[in-house]
Amino acid sequence: MKTKLIQPILMPIFVSIIFLASVSLALANSASQSGPDGRRQYKYSDNFTSYEIQVNGDISVNDDDSGIKSISRGGYLKVSKKTFGNKRSIIIEGSSSGELNYEYYEGRTKVPFEPEGRKWLADILLDVVRLTGIDAEGRVKRIYKKAGVDGVLAEIRQISSNSVKAIYYETLLKNYTLNTDENIAICSAISRMSSNTERGRLYKEYSSLFMANKNTSIIFFSSLSKLTSNTERGSVLVSIESPIEFNNSIVTDAYFTCVDRMESNSERGRVIRNVARTQEMTTPSYVRLLQSTRKLSSNTEMGATLRSLEKMDVNIPDIGDAYFNAIDGMSSNTEAGSTMRDLIKKQQLTNDNLIRMFASVKKLTSNTEMGSVLRSLPDMSLTDASTINAYFLAINSMTSNTEAGSVMRDAIKRMELNEYSWKSLFNATSKLTSNTEKGIVLTTAIDKMPFTDNVLEGFFASTNHFSSNTERGRVLRDVTKSENFNKYSCIGVLHSARKLTSNTEKSSVLLAVADTDWINNEDIRETYIAVAKTLSTDSEYRRVVDRLIE
């Protein structure tokens, strides 16, 4: 009784296993190799079935994939299939007369080809052609004629080997004039292949077809995004020679989204630099490119990319804003500074871009890089009020007196400054906490600054911020030696000297004034004596007053 009950239950299960074994080659282990004589060998196996196939020469199959139509002279097809330990084999050779010779084996026993061998061949041939790619062109032609692109794609879905799938796709793309919808369908289908190498090769070779118009281009870049190999995706993108429709915002976004989804900074940087060099970019596409550049997590790649954009006009407002946003996204002071210096060297910046750059300089945390960027500015007129304000805000944000002083001395020597910029410079100088740096900047300014009332007012206001009598006294004495020394500056020296707390320094400044011709001016003499009276030692007082009598 038990045996009778078990048999009906087991039979459907056993039949199901046999069915799955015959159709489930997609999950099989497979290997193939080619010999020097053109022979190709294939091995496929799953849990139930294994194939060993050898192919040589050109082979074509009949219309229903049940038999061989022809094999080129000297060619052959050898197939062995083992199922649950049972092995069958067939050898088909092409003779010089064009006839086919068959040998059929069950196990090791040779059996007449008719009728069992022919029947077995009809059972396995469809698997064989799908596993090996035999007569791919003939089959594509036949299927396409009957069912169009959809029919060929349906057949490709039944094929497990990526290399064989690629043969079918290539045959379809190479031999037929396809419309937009058909190209889109093929492009999308290729993206479902599991081999990055085969997908990359097809996308690379047929990119011009997939970029025939904006609709196919969008799908092409979207499909490329599914390549999990950064190297393959980058290789395809770099190989594109057809013009990309960067005047279309959707195409542009599809392209750079494809780039953004790459995990490798080096590949992303390489692709971005290549597209900027080889394609005609619009303003919006440059903005999108810069946004992609900012997303790089490698400062080295970001800097290299930004410095490579030689065709880009950063003075276009939208581009300039995106460019400096990218710089602001860098965490490396060295790369950010290098990039800004490179920009200064290559492009003549507008005031708006100078202002934007000064804001980026201000965000640097390295005084050395800040100073280096500001000193790399070309000789120019620093006369626009907004530009002046941004420039000195950057200087004021520096925590190094040495670097800030160096930048201001550089500006004094090379820049064309107006009264407003001179006053801004002296205001920045007054904020230096180093008396030495403050004194060097002011001394440097004496020979360059105009001795106008407004400029002198800023100069002497800055001297009032010295905490060192020695440095203030030295600067005031240097003013008296200027060939531009005038009455207003003389009065300024005396008023500033009044605030000196060192009798020695105060008297030395008064004596320096006494050595100028302005001491003969009645107003100057009156101010001179008033300052002298603030000396707290009789000896110093007599010394400076006696100089008036000499």
Backbone torsions as a table, in degrees:
resi	resn	phi	psi	omega
1	MET	NA	-45.2	-178.2
2	LYS	-61.9	-40.2	179.6
3	THR	-62.9	-40.7	179.7
4	LYS	-66.2	-32.4	179.8
5	LEU	-75.6	-37.5	-176.0
6	ILE	-71.1	-40.9	-175.7
7	GLN	-56.8	-47.0	179.1
8	PRO	-63.5	-29.3	-179.2
9	ILE	-75.8	-42.7	-175.4
10	LEU	-73.4	-31.4	-175.4
11	MET	-59.9	-47.5	178.2
12	PRO	-62.5	-35.7	179.4
13	ILE	-66.0	-44.0	-179.6
14	PHE	-63.2	-41.3	177.9
15	VAL	-62.9	-40.2	179.3
16	SER	-63.2	-39.9	179.7
17	ILE	-63.3	-43.8	179.1
18	ILE	-62.1	-41.2	-179.8
19	PHE	-63.3	-46.3	179.6
20	LEU	-63.2	-36.3	179.6
21	ALA	-64.9	-31.2	-176.5
22	SER	-82.6	-23.3	-175.1
23	VAL	-113.5	-9.1	-172.3
24	SER	-100.0	62.1	176.6
25	LEU	-88.8	-9.2	-178.0
26	ALA	-64.3	-29.1	-178.7
27	LEU	-97.1	10.1	-174.4
28	ALA	-76.6	155.3	168.1
29	ASN	-79.5	140.6	-175.8
30	SER	-144.1	155.9	176.0
31	ALA	-154.8	149.4	177.4
32	SER	-148.6	153.3	175.5
33	GLN	-154.5	157.7	-179.3
34	SER	-116.7	140.9	178.0
35	GLY	-96.5	167.1	-178.7
36	PRO	-65.7	-21.6	-179.6
37	ASP	-90.4	9.0	-179.9
38	GLY	91.6	-2.2	179.2
39	ARG	-72.6	138.9	179.2
40	ARG	-121.1	134.8	-178.6
41	GLN	-120.2	141.7	-178.2
42	TYR	-134.5	140.0	174.3
43	LYS	-134.1	129.3	179.7
44	TYR	-135.1	142.7	177.8
45	SER	-155.3	149.3	167.9
46	ASP	-132.5	-158.6	-175.6
47	ASN	-70.7	-17.3	-172.4
48	PHE	-122.1	-26.7	-170.4
49	THR	-134.5	146.8	172.6
50	SER	-137.5	144.2	177.5
51	TYR	-120.1	142.1	165.8
52	GLU	-128.0	121.8	-172.8
53	ILE	-130.8	137.4	172.3
54	GLN	-124.7	135.3	-177.5
55	VAL	-131.3	137.3	174.2
56	ASN	-146.2	135.3	179.5
57	GLY	87.5	-176.4	178.8
58	ASP	-92.3	126.9	-176.9
59	ILE	-125.1	136.1	174.7
60	SER	-125.2	146.1	-178.5
61	VAL	-109.7	165.0	-178.9
62	ASN	-78.8	178.1	-170.1
63	ASP	-67.0	-25.4	180.0
64	ASP	-107.0	15.9	175.9
65	ASP	57.0	35.1	-179.2
66	SER	-110.1	-11.6	-177.5
67	GLY	-157.7	168.2	-178.8
68	ILE	-91.8	129.1	176.6
69	LYS	-84.4	-44.6	-176.9
70	SER	-159.0	155.6	172.2
71	ILE	-135.7	135.1	-179.1
72	SER	-62.6	156.9	-176.8
73	ARG	-54.7	126.5	-179.5
74	GLY	83.9	-4.3	-180.0
75	GLY	-86.3	169.2	-179.8
76	TYR	-160.8	163.7	171.9
77	LEU	-132.2	123.5	178.0
78	LYS	-121.4	124.7	-178.3
79	VAL	-129.8	129.4	172.3
80	SER	-124.9	132.7	179.5
81	LYS	-130.2	131.2	178.6
82	LYS	-119.0	124.2	178.8
83	THR	-128.3	118.5	-177.9
84	PHE	50.1	40.0	177.0
85	GLY	87.0	-11.3	178.7
86	ASN	-90.0	126.1	-175.6
87	LYS	-115.1	136.4	171.9
88	ARG	-130.6	149.4	-178.2
89	SER	-142.4	153.1	174.9
90	ILE	-143.3	142.0	175.7
91	ILE	-125.3	124.7	179.0
92	ILE	-123.6	123.7	-176.9
93	GLU	-121.1	145.7	176.4
94	GLY	-95.1	125.8	-178.4
95	SER	-88.9	171.4	179.4
96	SER	-66.8	-22.3	-179.7
97	SER	-88.5	-3.5	179.7
98	GLY	94.1	-3.9	178.6
99	GLU	-79.6	161.0	179.0
100	LEU	-108.3	133.8	177.4
101	ASN	-109.7	130.1	-174.7
102	TYR	-114.4	139.7	168.0
103	GLU	-131.3	128.3	-175.5
104	TYR	-124.6	134.9	-178.0
105	TYR	-129.8	139.5	168.8
106	GLU	-115.0	109.6	-168.4
107	GLY	68.1	-128.0	177.5
108	ARG	-100.4	3.3	-175.9
109	THR	-92.7	125.5	176.3
110	LYS	-77.2	130.3	-176.0
111	VAL	-123.8	145.2	177.5
112	PRO	-54.9	139.3	-177.9
113	PHE	-64.4	-36.1	178.4
114	GLU	-96.9	132.4	-1.4
115	PRO	-99.8	-15.5	-171.1
116	GLU	-65.9	-39.9	-179.5
117	GLY	-64.1	-42.5	178.8
118	ARG	-64.5	-40.4	179.4
119	LYS	-64.3	-42.9	-179.9
120	TRP	-65.9	-39.1	177.6
121	LEU	-60.5	-41.6	179.1
122	ALA	-63.8	-32.1	-179.5
123	ASP	-71.6	-35.7	-172.0
124	ILE	-101.4	-15.4	-168.4
125	LEU	-62.5	-37.4	179.9
126	LEU	-62.5	-41.3	175.3
127	ASP	-60.6	-42.6	-176.4
128	VAL	-63.6	-46.1	-178.2
129	VAL	-68.4	-31.9	177.3
130	ARG	-73.5	-30.3	179.4
131	LEU	-78.0	-30.5	-170.6
132	THR	-111.9	-21.3	-176.1
133	GLY	83.4	14.0	176.4
134	ILE	-55.6	132.6	175.2
135	ASP	54.9	38.0	-178.1
136	ALA	-59.2	-45.4	-177.3
137	GLU	-63.8	-42.9	178.8
138	GLY	-63.7	-40.5	-179.1
139	ARG	-69.2	-41.0	178.1
140	VAL	-61.0	-44.0	180.0
141	LYS	-60.1	-43.8	-179.0
142	ARG	-67.0	-44.7	-178.2
143	ILE	-69.3	-41.0	-179.9
144	TYR	-61.8	-40.7	-179.7
145	LYS	-63.6	-34.0	-176.1
146	LYS	-87.8	-40.7	-170.6
147	ALA	-132.8	7.4	176.7
148	GLY	69.0	-164.5	-178.5
149	VAL	-60.2	-39.9	-179.1
150	ASP	-59.8	-38.1	178.7
151	GLY	-65.9	-41.5	179.1
152	VAL	-65.5	-42.6	179.2
153	LEU	-64.0	-36.7	176.9
154	ALA	-63.4	-39.5	177.6
155	GLU	-66.6	-40.9	180.0
156	ILE	-61.2	-34.3	179.3
157	ARG	-64.0	-21.0	179.2
158	GLN	-85.2	-6.4	-176.1
159	ILE	-96.3	132.2	-177.7
160	SER	-91.6	-28.8	-175.8
161	SER	-79.0	126.3	177.9
162	ASN	-63.8	-38.7	-179.6
163	SER	-66.0	-35.4	177.5
164	VAL	-72.8	-41.7	175.1
165	LYS	-54.1	-44.7	-177.9
166	ALA	-60.5	-37.8	178.2
167	ILE	-61.3	-42.3	-179.5
168	TYR	-67.5	-44.6	177.9
169	TYR	-60.6	-45.0	-177.1
170	GLU	-63.4	-41.0	178.0
171	THR	-61.6	-41.2	-179.9
172	LEU	-66.4	-44.9	-176.9
173	LEU	-72.2	-33.0	-174.3
174	LYS	-80.9	-31.0	-168.3
175	ASN	-107.4	-5.7	-174.5
176	TYR	-130.2	145.4	174.1
177	THR	-86.6	112.5	-171.9
178	LEU	-106.8	146.8	177.7
179	ASN	-87.2	177.8	-175.5
180	THR	-58.2	-47.9	-177.9
181	ASP	-62.8	-37.4	179.6
182	GLU	-68.5	-42.1	177.1
183	ASN	-62.1	-40.0	178.7
184	ILE	-63.6	-43.3	-179.4
185	ALA	-62.6	-42.7	-180.0
186	ILE	-67.7	-44.8	-179.9
187	CYS	-58.8	-43.5	179.3
188	SER	-67.0	-39.6	-179.1
189	ALA	-65.0	-40.2	179.1
190	ILE	-59.2	-35.1	-177.6
191	SER	-64.6	-16.0	-179.4
192	ARG	-90.5	-1.0	174.4
193	MET	-68.1	147.7	-177.2
194	SER	-88.5	-8.9	-179.1
195	SER	-96.9	114.9	175.7
196	ASN	-62.3	-35.7	-177.5
197	THR	-64.3	-47.7	-178.7
198	GLU	-69.2	-41.1	177.0
199	ARG	-61.2	-46.5	-179.7
200	GLY	-60.4	-42.2	-179.7
201	ARG	-62.8	-44.7	179.9
202	LEU	-65.5	-44.8	179.8
203	TYR	-63.9	-35.6	-179.3
204	LYS	-69.0	-46.4	-175.4
205	GLU	-71.8	-28.7	-174.1
206	TYR	-119.4	25.1	-179.6
207	SER	-61.0	-34.4	-179.1
208	SER	-64.5	-35.1	176.9
209	LEU	-69.8	-41.5	-177.6
210	PHE	-75.0	-9.9	178.0
211	MET	-114.1	27.7	-176.9
212	ALA	-64.3	-29.9	177.4
213	ASN	-153.2	178.2	-173.8
214	LYS	-64.7	-34.5	-177.3
215	ASN	-67.5	-45.0	178.8
216	THR	-70.5	-33.4	179.4
217	SER	-62.1	-43.0	-179.2
218	ILE	-61.1	-46.0	179.2
219	ILE	-66.3	-38.2	-180.0
220	PHE	-59.2	-50.0	-178.0
221	PHE	-69.2	-34.5	176.2
222	SER	-65.4	-39.8	179.0
223	SER	-68.5	-38.2	178.0
224	LEU	-61.1	-31.1	-179.0
225	SER	-62.2	-20.0	-177.6
226	LYS	-85.4	-7.6	173.5
227	LEU	-67.3	124.5	-177.6
228	THR	-88.2	-8.9	177.0
229	SER	-92.4	116.5	177.7
230	ASN	-61.2	-37.2	-179.0
231	THR	-64.6	-45.0	-179.9
232	GLU	-66.2	-44.1	-178.9
233	ARG	-64.1	-44.1	178.1
234	GLY	-62.9	-39.8	180.0
235	SER	-62.4	-40.5	178.5
236	VAL	-65.8	-48.5	-177.0
237	LEU	-62.5	-39.1	-179.8
238	VAL	-70.9	-27.5	-176.4
239	SER	-80.1	-9.8	-176.4
240	ILE	-63.6	123.5	178.1
241	GLU	-108.3	-22.9	179.8
242	SER	-68.7	147.3	177.0
243	PRO	-62.5	131.7	176.3
244	ILE	-90.2	135.1	-176.4
245	GLU	-75.6	71.6	-179.2
246	PHE	-75.6	-2.6	172.2
247	ASN	-83.3	-3.3	176.6
248	ASN	-107.0	121.4	-173.3
249	SER	-66.1	-32.5	-178.5
250	ILE	-72.1	-41.6	176.3
251	VAL	-62.2	-44.8	179.8
252	THR	-58.1	-46.3	-178.9
253	ASP	-67.8	-37.4	178.5
254	ALA	-62.4	-41.8	-179.6
255	TYR	-63.2	-51.8	-174.2
256	PHE	-75.8	-23.4	171.8
257	THR	-65.6	-39.0	175.6
258	CYS	-60.1	-41.1	178.3
259	VAL	-68.2	-44.7	-175.7
260	ASP	-62.0	-27.8	-176.4
261	ARG	-83.2	0.7	175.2
262	MET	-78.2	139.2	-177.7
263	GLU	-86.7	-18.1	-176.9
264	SER	-91.0	119.1	177.4
265	ASN	-62.8	-38.8	-177.2
266	SER	-66.5	-39.1	178.3
267	GLU	-69.9	-41.9	179.4
268	ARG	-62.1	-45.0	178.7
269	GLY	-62.0	-41.8	179.6
270	ARG	-61.7	-42.6	-179.3
271	VAL	-66.2	-44.6	-178.3
272	ILE	-64.2	-42.8	179.1
273	ARG	-64.6	-37.5	-179.8
274	ASN	-67.2	-44.6	-176.5
275	VAL	-67.6	-35.2	178.0
276	ALA	-67.5	-31.1	-178.0
277	ARG	-82.1	-32.7	-169.6
278	THR	-105.5	-17.3	-175.6
279	GLN	-111.9	156.7	173.7
280	GLU	-83.5	114.8	-175.3
281	MET	-101.5	141.7	173.6
282	THR	-94.2	170.5	177.7
283	THR	-58.1	-49.7	178.9
284	PRO	-61.0	-35.5	-179.1
285	SER	-71.6	-33.4	174.2
286	TYR	-64.8	-41.2	177.9
287	VAL	-59.7	-44.8	179.8
288	ARG	-66.0	-37.4	177.0
289	LEU	-61.4	-43.0	-179.2
290	LEU	-67.9	-32.8	175.9
291	GLN	-65.7	-38.4	176.4
292	SER	-67.1	-37.0	178.8
293	THR	-63.2	-40.0	-179.4
294	ARG	-65.2	-25.5	-179.1
295	LYS	-76.9	-10.0	176.5
296	LEU	-63.3	136.1	179.3
297	SER	-92.5	-4.4	177.2
298	SER	-100.2	118.0	177.9
299	ASN	-63.1	-34.7	179.8
300	THR	-62.9	-46.6	178.8
301	GLU	-66.9	-39.6	179.6
302	MET	-62.2	-46.1	179.5
303	GLY	-64.3	-45.4	179.7
304	ALA	-60.8	-38.6	-179.7
305	THR	-68.3	-48.1	-179.3
306	LEU	-62.4	-37.8	-179.1
307	ARG	-74.0	-14.6	-178.2
308	SER	-88.0	-8.3	-171.0
309	LEU	-83.2	66.7	-173.4
310	GLU	-76.5	-21.4	-179.8
311	LYS	-86.5	-8.8	-174.0
312	MET	-86.3	135.8	177.6
313	ASP	-97.2	102.1	-176.2
314	VAL	-71.8	-12.6	179.7
315	ASN	-78.7	-8.1	169.8
316	ILE	-71.5	122.4	-169.1
317	PRO	-49.4	-49.6	-177.4
318	ASP	-63.8	-38.5	179.2
319	ILE	-68.0	-44.9	179.6
320	GLY	-59.1	-42.7	-179.4
321	ASP	-63.7	-43.8	179.0
322	ALA	-66.4	-36.4	-179.7
323	TYR	-63.3	-48.2	-178.5
324	PHE	-73.8	-26.0	172.0
325	ASN	-62.6	-38.7	177.7
326	ALA	-65.0	-43.2	177.7
327	ILE	-61.3	-41.5	-180.0
328	ASP	-63.6	-23.1	180.0
329	GLY	-81.6	-4.5	-179.6
330	MET	-83.3	136.5	178.7
331	SER	-95.4	-6.1	179.3
332	SER	-98.1	117.0	176.3
333	ASN	-61.4	-37.9	-178.0
334	THR	-62.1	-47.9	-179.3
335	GLU	-68.2	-41.4	179.5
336	ALA	-63.6	-44.6	179.2
337	GLY	-64.2	-44.0	178.8
338	SER	-60.4	-39.5	-179.1
339	THR	-67.4	-41.9	179.5
340	MET	-68.6	-37.3	176.8
341	ARG	-65.0	-39.2	177.7
342	ASP	-63.5	-40.7	178.4
343	LEU	-63.1	-44.6	179.4
344	ILE	-60.4	-38.7	-178.3
345	LYS	-68.7	-36.7	-171.2
346	LYS	-94.0	-25.6	-174.5
347	GLN	-129.5	145.5	175.1
348	GLN	-89.7	108.3	-171.2
349	LEU	-81.8	143.5	174.2
350	THR	-75.1	167.8	176.7
351	ASN	-59.7	-39.4	179.5
352	ASP	-60.7	-41.2	-179.9
353	ASN	-74.4	-31.9	174.1
354	LEU	-62.1	-43.6	178.6
355	ILE	-60.5	-44.3	-179.4
356	ARG	-65.1	-38.1	-180.0
357	MET	-68.5	-40.8	179.1
358	PHE	-61.0	-34.4	176.9
359	ALA	-65.3	-37.3	177.2
360	SER	-69.9	-38.7	176.8
361	VAL	-60.7	-41.7	-178.5
362	LYS	-60.0	-27.3	-178.4
363	LYS	-82.9	-10.4	177.6
364	LEU	-68.7	145.4	179.1
365	THR	-101.4	-3.2	178.1
366	SER	-101.5	116.3	177.5
367	ASN	-62.4	-35.8	179.9
368	THR	-61.3	-46.2	179.2
369	GLU	-68.1	-39.3	178.0
370	MET	-58.8	-49.3	-179.6
371	GLY	-63.3	-41.1	-178.9
372	SER	-62.1	-42.1	179.4
373	VAL	-65.2	-47.9	-176.8
374	LEU	-65.8	-35.0	178.2
375	ARG	-75.3	-15.0	-179.8
376	SER	-84.1	-5.5	177.7
377	LEU	-60.6	143.0	178.8
378	PRO	-72.1	163.6	173.5
379	ASP	-59.9	127.9	-176.8
380	MET	-159.1	172.1	177.8
381	SER	-87.3	114.5	177.2
382	LEU	-96.7	77.3	-170.5
383	THR	-125.0	-12.6	178.8
384	ASP	-80.3	128.0	-172.9
385	ALA	-59.4	-44.0	-178.4
386	SER	-65.9	-39.2	178.7
387	THR	-66.5	-42.0	178.8
388	ILE	-60.7	-45.7	-179.3
389	ASN	-60.5	-44.9	-179.4
390	ALA	-65.3	-39.8	-179.4
391	TYR	-61.3	-48.3	-176.8
392	PHE	-78.3	-21.9	171.1
393	LEU	-64.1	-39.8	177.1
394	ALA	-63.4	-43.7	179.4
395	ILE	-64.1	-43.1	-178.1
396	ASN	-65.1	-21.8	-179.0
397	SER	-82.3	-7.8	-179.9
398	MET	-76.3	137.3	-179.7
399	THR	-96.2	-4.7	178.7
400	SER	-100.2	116.7	176.3
401	ASN	-60.5	-37.8	-177.6
402	THR	-62.7	-47.6	-179.1
403	GLU	-68.9	-43.2	179.8
404	ALA	-62.3	-44.5	178.4
405	GLY	-62.7	-40.8	179.3
406	SER	-62.4	-41.0	179.1
407	VAL	-64.9	-43.3	-178.6
408	MET	-68.5	-37.5	176.2
409	ARG	-64.1	-38.0	177.7
410	ASP	-63.0	-41.9	179.2
411	ALA	-64.3	-41.4	179.5
412	ILE	-59.7	-42.0	-174.6
413	LYS	-76.8	-32.5	-169.6
414	ARG	-114.0	-25.2	-172.5
415	MET	-92.1	151.3	171.8
416	GLU	-89.5	110.4	-174.6
417	LEU	-108.0	140.0	173.7
418	ASN	-98.8	-177.4	-176.3
419	GLU	-59.3	-38.1	-178.5
420	TYR	-66.1	-41.9	-179.2
421	SER	-70.7	-33.3	175.6
422	TRP	-64.0	-44.0	180.0
423	LYS	-65.3	-36.8	177.5
424	SER	-65.8	-38.1	179.1
425	LEU	-64.6	-44.0	-178.9
426	PHE	-68.5	-32.1	176.5
427	ASN	-65.3	-42.1	177.3
428	ALA	-66.2	-36.7	179.7
429	THR	-63.5	-39.8	-178.3
430	SER	-63.3	-20.4	-178.6
431	LYS	-86.9	-8.0	176.1
432	LEU	-66.0	138.4	-179.7
433	THR	-93.7	-6.6	178.1
434	SER	-97.3	117.0	178.0
435	ASN	-61.5	-35.1	-179.2
436	THR	-64.5	-49.4	179.9
437	GLU	-63.9	-40.3	179.4
438	LYS	-60.6	-44.4	-179.4
439	GLY	-65.3	-39.8	-179.8
440	ILE	-65.5	-40.7	179.2
441	VAL	-63.3	-47.5	-178.0
442	LEU	-66.0	-37.7	178.2
443	THR	-65.2	-40.4	178.0
444	THR	-63.2	-35.3	-177.0
445	ALA	-70.0	-28.5	-172.9
446	ILE	-55.8	-42.4	-176.2
447	ASP	-79.4	-13.6	-174.8
448	LYS	-109.1	-28.0	-171.2
449	MET	-78.5	149.1	173.5
450	PRO	-75.4	139.3	-179.0
451	PHE	-88.3	55.3	175.4
452	THR	-89.7	160.7	-176.5
453	ASP	-58.1	-43.5	-176.9
454	ASN	-65.9	-43.3	-179.4
455	VAL	-66.8	-43.9	-179.8
456	LEU	-64.0	-35.1	177.7
457	GLU	-59.5	-44.0	177.9
458	GLY	-66.1	-39.5	-179.4
459	PHE	-60.2	-51.6	-175.6
460	PHE	-72.6	-27.2	174.3
461	ALA	-63.2	-36.9	178.9
462	SER	-68.2	-36.1	-179.5
463	THR	-65.1	-23.9	-179.2
464	ASN	-71.4	-8.1	-178.5
465	HIS	-97.2	5.2	174.9
466	PHE	-70.5	138.6	169.2
467	SER	-102.4	-2.7	179.7
468	SER	-108.4	118.8	175.6
469	ASN	-62.2	-36.4	-177.4
470	THR	-62.9	-48.4	-178.4
471	GLU	-67.7	-40.5	179.5
472	ARG	-65.6	-44.5	179.6
473	GLY	-59.8	-42.4	179.9
474	ARG	-62.0	-44.8	-179.4
475	VAL	-63.5	-43.0	-178.4
476	LEU	-65.4	-39.1	177.2
477	ARG	-65.1	-36.4	179.4
478	ASP	-65.9	-32.3	178.7
479	VAL	-62.8	-39.7	-177.1
480	THR	-66.2	-17.8	-178.7
481	LYS	-90.0	-5.8	-177.7
482	SER	-70.7	141.9	177.0
483	GLU	-69.0	-14.7	178.3
484	ASN	-93.9	3.3	-176.9
485	PHE	-56.5	123.0	-177.1
486	ASN	-129.4	-176.2	-175.7
487	LYS	-61.8	-44.6	-176.5
488	TYR	-63.6	-42.5	179.9
489	SER	-69.2	-31.1	177.9
490	CYS	-65.3	-44.5	177.4
491	ILE	-63.6	-38.4	178.8
492	GLY	-62.7	-40.6	178.0
493	VAL	-61.6	-44.6	-177.8
494	LEU	-66.1	-41.4	179.4
495	HIS	-65.9	-39.3	178.9
496	SER	-69.3	-37.0	179.1
497	ALA	-64.0	-32.6	-179.8
498	ARG	-55.0	-30.6	-174.8
499	LYS	-88.1	-3.1	176.1
500	LEU	-67.6	136.6	179.6
501	THR	-97.3	-5.7	178.1
502	SER	-97.0	118.9	178.5
503	ASN	-60.5	-36.3	-179.0
504	THR	-63.7	-47.9	-178.4
505	GLU	-68.3	-39.8	-178.9
506	LYS	-63.7	-44.0	-179.1
507	SER	-67.5	-34.9	-179.4
508	SER	-67.7	-33.9	177.0
509	VAL	-69.9	-42.7	179.8
510	LEU	-62.1	-40.1	179.2
511	LEU	-66.1	-34.6	177.5
512	ALA	-65.7	-37.4	176.7
513	VAL	-67.2	-40.0	-179.0
514	ALA	-62.2	-23.9	-179.9
515	ASP	-81.3	-5.0	-179.8
516	THR	-96.7	163.0	179.7
517	ASP	-68.7	-20.2	-176.3
518	TRP	-70.4	-11.5	179.3
519	ILE	-66.4	-18.6	179.0
520	ASN	-81.4	-8.7	178.5
521	ASN	-77.4	132.2	-175.1
522	GLU	-58.6	-44.0	-179.7
523	ASP	-64.2	-40.0	-178.8
524	ILE	-66.0	-44.4	-179.3
525	ARG	-61.4	-39.8	-179.3
526	GLU	-63.8	-43.8	178.7
527	THR	-67.2	-39.9	179.9
528	TYR	-56.3	-49.6	-178.4
529	ILE	-64.6	-38.2	179.9
530	ALA	-63.1	-39.6	178.7
531	VAL	-70.6	-40.0	179.9
532	ALA	-57.9	-35.4	-179.1
533	LYS	-66.8	-14.5	178.3
534	THR	-84.5	-5.4	176.1
535	LEU	-68.1	137.0	-174.8
536	SER	-96.4	0.9	176.8
537	THR	-120.5	137.9	-178.0
538	ASP	-64.9	-36.9	-177.0
539	SER	-63.4	-43.4	-180.0
540	GLU	-69.1	-39.0	179.6
541	TYR	-61.8	-46.8	-178.7
542	ARG	-63.4	-36.6	-177.2
543	ARG	-63.9	-41.6	-177.0
544	VAL	-79.6	-30.3	179.0
545	VAL	-75.9	-38.3	179.4
546	ASP	-61.2	-28.4	-179.7
547	ARG	-63.3	-27.2	179.5
548	LEU	-70.4	-25.6	-176.3
549	ILE	-84.4	-27.8	-176.5
550	GLU	-60.7	NA	NA
